[in-house]
């Protein structure tokens, strides 16, 4: 059954890729997402686990929801981008300097904690375990809240950076500081001994690069590809020790086995959730996805689970594992809720990608936010935090400032 489910999903993604194939064999943001999910599903072959239940029904549901989110991105062309008017350029400058000042301030805020953690004699596994257990290495307060919020904007800051080097005559220092400010999220995650700051930043960097690839000179493309390699090298200096501490404490063989299972877990875990937990919505809530709407109105007919232990007891399996954003939605609002949410986002994405051959900065900001759900949802739904919801709302408002365009730049 596992092999059939994998074949169905890969075939589905391949058909979508062929149908929306553009610009010969050039990689687009849509093809980028297709490639990521195809690779993830393919890795399921290395994740053989007899306790995981696969089914055609779960696989079809997964594919339908994935298509509802990914088709609008596949439709987005973005071959030509409008330049912004002089008054919009002033807004761009103000917002960019806000990003630079706040982003670098956030780096300065998180940096002492990062240095303290990674220079200590305490095992990274112990540090991470203590953090998960409730210990905080960064003190709460206004500076933390502001730094945490601004670090969420790294996908949009990267868009500003690539827009600047593509269309604006800004200084190298300005562009460098803009790019540097986008890395505040990396330092934020490192302050809790996490690895996904580097991973998500790199994923967004590639996404932004692909969006603007037609507007970047050949020399600049080569420079940014080199920058990508250098960043990966730096990332490995942190990712490797954290990975070794997390997976290899029981030995070399156990560590390799854990990494293999960890790498190809998403599609398998979703199948397992779908088949073992038929009605998860009675334990979940819409506010699990969008906590900003949590006003503590709790129905007496619904059971809310607030801890990992309670969820394991209720579901009979550990749900604190990767299952893509689709799995996160499913566990929170069930089959019907996830399907309705998929329809809503499909309509929104369709409107964003409509007439997208010639696009404005406003539309680019919106498609970046929309695609972030899928891109970073490669692991699980990454925006299920109040601070992330605030970031989403502010990003939508930001796009409104740039909704009108003037001259057209090819």
N, C-alpha and C positions, 0 to 999 in steps of 0.2 A: 504493500500500500504506500509506503514512504516514497518509493521510486516513482510510482504513478503520480503522486501528488507533486513531486518535484518537476516531473516532465510537463505536467499540465501548466504549472506556474511559469516555467521557463519558456514554454511555447507561447503562452499568453503574452509575456513581456516581449518576446521576439516579434510577434505579430504587430503589437503596438509600435515597436521600434521601426519596423519596415513601413507601416502605414504612414507614420509621421516623419520618415527619413527626409532630410533636407541637406542642401549644400554638399552633395556627394557623400563623403564619409567623415565630414568634419564633426567633431564632438560639440554638442550643444548642451545647454543646462538640462534639457529633458532627457537626452541620451545619457548624460552623466548620472542622473537618478536611476534610469533603467539599468545601467551597468552596475551600480551599487547594489541594487536589490537582486539582480540576477546573480551576482557574485555571492551574496549572502545566502540565497536559496541553494545555490550549487554547493556551498560549504556544508549544507545539511547532510550531504553524503558522508562527511567525516564525523558526524555527530550521531552515530548509531547508538540508540538507547532503547531497550525493549520496553521500558516503562512509559515511553511517550506514545500516545495514540494519534495516528494520522487518519484522516477521513476525507472523502471527496467533498462532503458538505462544508467542512471547515476550510478546505483549500479554495473552493469556489467563493465562499464568503470573503476570504482574505483577498482574492484576486479582484472581486467586485469593488471592495472598498479602496484597494490600492489604485485601481483604474479611475475611480471617482476623484481622487486627489492628483494623480499623476498626469492624466490626459490634459487638463488645462495648462500644465507646465510644458508638455510636449507640443501644444498648439502655439505657445509663445515663441515668436520669431525674434524680434528685437534686432533685426539686421541693421536698422538705421535708428539713430538716436537724435532727438531734438536737442539743440543747445538752449540754455536758459537765458532769459532776458536780464537786463542790467539790474532791475529791482530784485529779481529772483537770485541773481548773483550775490547781492548783498545779504540775502537770507542764507544762502549757501555759505558765505564767509562767516557769518555770525554763528551758525550752527556748527561749522567745522571747528572754529576756535573754541566753542563750548565743548565739543568732543575732545579736542586736544588737551585743553586745560583740565577737564574733569577726568579724562582717561588716564593721563599721566599722574594726576593726583591719586587716582585709584591704585595705580601701580605702586606709587610711593607708600600708600597706606598698607597694601598687602605684602610688599617686599620684605619688611622685617620679619614677619611671621613665616614666610617661605624660607628665608635664610635660617631662621632659628630651627625650623623643623628638619630641614635637609642637612644641617650641619650638626645636629644633635647625635648622641650615641644611642638613642632609642631606635629600635627597629621600626621601619616604615609600616610594617604590618601592625605592630602594636599601636602606633600613632593613628593609623586609619581605623583600627578596631575601636580605640577609645573615642574617636570622633563619632563613629556610627553609634556608639553607646551613649552619646549625649554630651561628651566633652567638647568645649568650644575653644579653638586656638585663637580666634579673632573676637575681641570683645564687642558686645552689642553697642549700639549708639547711632547717632545721626550720621557720623562719617562712614560707618560701616554700611548703613542703609543706602546712602547716596552712592558709595563706591560699588556696592552690589548692583544697584539699578543701572548705573552708567556702563558697567561691564557687560550688561545684557545687549548693548547696542552694537557689539562688534560686527555682526553681519552688515548693518547699515553703514557703519564707519568704513568698512572695506569697500562698499559701493561708492561712498563719497571719495575715497582714495583713488579708485580706478577711474571714476568720472573725472577727477581732477587731472590725472596724468593723461587722460585721453582728450579732453576738450579745453582745459583751462591752462593758462600760462602762469602757473604757480611756481614758486621757488622750490628747489630740491629740499630745503629745510622744512617748508610747509608740508610737503607731501610725506617726508620722512616722519615728521611728528604725528601726522594723521594716521599713518600706518602703525606707528609705535603705540598710539593711544588705543588702537583696536586690540592690542594684546593684553589689555587689563583683565579680560576674562580668563586668560591663561593663568595669571597670577592669583586671581580669585579662586580658581579651582585648586591650584597648587597649595593654597593656604589651608585646604582641608585634605591634603595628600591625595589629590585626585589626578587622573590622567586625561580625562576627556576634554579638559580645556584646550590642550594642544590638538587633539583629534578633531574637535568641532571647529576650532579656528582654521585648521588646514582644510577641512571640508568646505567651509565658507569662502576661504581664499580661492580655492579652485573654482567654486561656483561663480564668484565675482569675476575672476579672470576670464572664464568662458563667456560671461555676459558681454564683456567689453573687448573680446579678442579681435573683432573686426576693426576696432578703432585704435588699436595699439600698434606701434611700429614694430617691425621685425626685431630690431635691436632691443627694444623695450621688452618684447615677449621673451627673448632669450635671457634677459636680466631677471625677469620675474620667475622664470622657470628655475634659474639658479637659486634665487631667493627661496623658492619652495624647497629645493633640495637642502639648502643650509638650515632652514627651519626644521625640516624633518630630522636632520642630524642633531640639532640642539634638543628637539623633543625626545629623541631616543635616550639622551643623557638622563632624563627624568623618568620616561616611561619604562625603560628596562629595569631600573632598580625597584620601582613600585610593583611592576609585574612579577619580578623574581620574589619579592617579599610576599606577594599575595598568593602566588600559585606554586612556588617551589619549596615552601617550608616543610613539605612532607617528602621531599626527594625529587630527583631529576625526572624520573619516569612519570610520577604523579603530576608534576608540573606541566610536562608536555601534553599529557592526556587532558588536563584541565583546560589548557589553552585551546586545544583542538575542539573540545566540546563547547567552549566559550565562544569560539569564532563562528560556529555554524548553528547557533542556538535559536535565533529569532523565529524563523519559520516553524521550526519544530515546536518551540514553546507555545506559539499561538495555537497550533493544532491541538496541543495538549490542553490548553485552557478551554478552548471551544468545546472539546469533547468531554472533559471532566467536570466543567463548571457550566451547566446549561443555562442557569439564570443568575449571573453575577450581579445584575442590577439591584437585586434586593439587599445587597451588602454595600453597594456603591451609590454614587450621586454625581450629577452634572457638575457640582462644585469640586469634585475630585480633579476635573479637567480644567475648570475655570474657577479657582478658589476665590477670585476677587468678588464673585457673586455670592459668596457664602455669608448669609446674614443670620445664620444659626436657626433657620426655620426648618425644623426636623419633623418629619412625619412619624407618628407613632406606629405606623404600619411597616416602617422600613428599619432594618437593622444596620447600624453604621459601625464599621470596624476601624478602630483608630491605631492599631498596632500590628506589627508583623506577626506576632504570636497568634493574635486573634484571627488573622486572615488564614494562616496555615491551619488552624483548628477548624475554621468554617469551610475552607475549600478542600482540605485534605492534601494539598500540595503547596509548594513554595511559589508564590506569585511574584516574588521580588527578583525576577530574572528578566532578561531581554526578550521582548516579543513584538518589537516595532511599535510605532504609535498606534497601530491598529489594535494590538493586544491591550495597550493602555486604555484605549477608548472602550473596548469590549468589556474589560474588567470593571469599568466605572459605570457604563450605561447600557450594557447588554447589546444584543443583536439589533433590536429595533432602534434603539437610541443611536447606535453607531451608524446604522444605515441612514437614518434621518440626518445626522450630522454630516455624513459623507455627501448627501444630496445638497445640503446647504452650502458646503464648501465647494462642491462642484460648480454650482451656480455662480458663487462669488469668483472662483477661479476662472470660469468661462468668461465672465464680464471683464476681468482683468486682462485676459489673453486675447480678447476680441480686438480686431484691427491692430495687431501688435507688430506689424512689419515696421512701422514708424512710431517710435515710442518716446515718451517724455521721462524725465527723471522721476516724476511722480509715479508713473506706472512701474518703473524699475524698482522703486522702493516697495511697492505693493507686491509685485511678483516675488521679490526677495523674501518678504515676510511670509507670503503664502507657501513658497517652496521650502522655507525653513522648517515648517511642520513635517514635511516629508523627509527632507535631507537629514536633519538632526533626529527625526523620528525613526531613523534607521535602526536605532537601539531601542528607544522607548520614547514616549511623548515628553519632550524636554521642557515644555513651556507650562507645565502644571504647577506653577508657583505664582503667588500673588505678585511678586516683583516682575515676573515674566509677563503676566497679564497686563501690568501697567506699561511695560515696554511695548507690548503689542498695540495698546491703545494710543500711546504717544507716537508710535511709528505711523499709524494711520493718520493722525493729525498732521504729522510732519509731511506726509505725501500730499496733503491738501495745499500746503504752501507752494508746491511746485506743479500744481495740476494744469496750469496754462503754460504754453510754450510759444516761442517766437520763431526765429530763423531755424532752418533745418540744416544739419551737418551730416554729410555722408562720410 
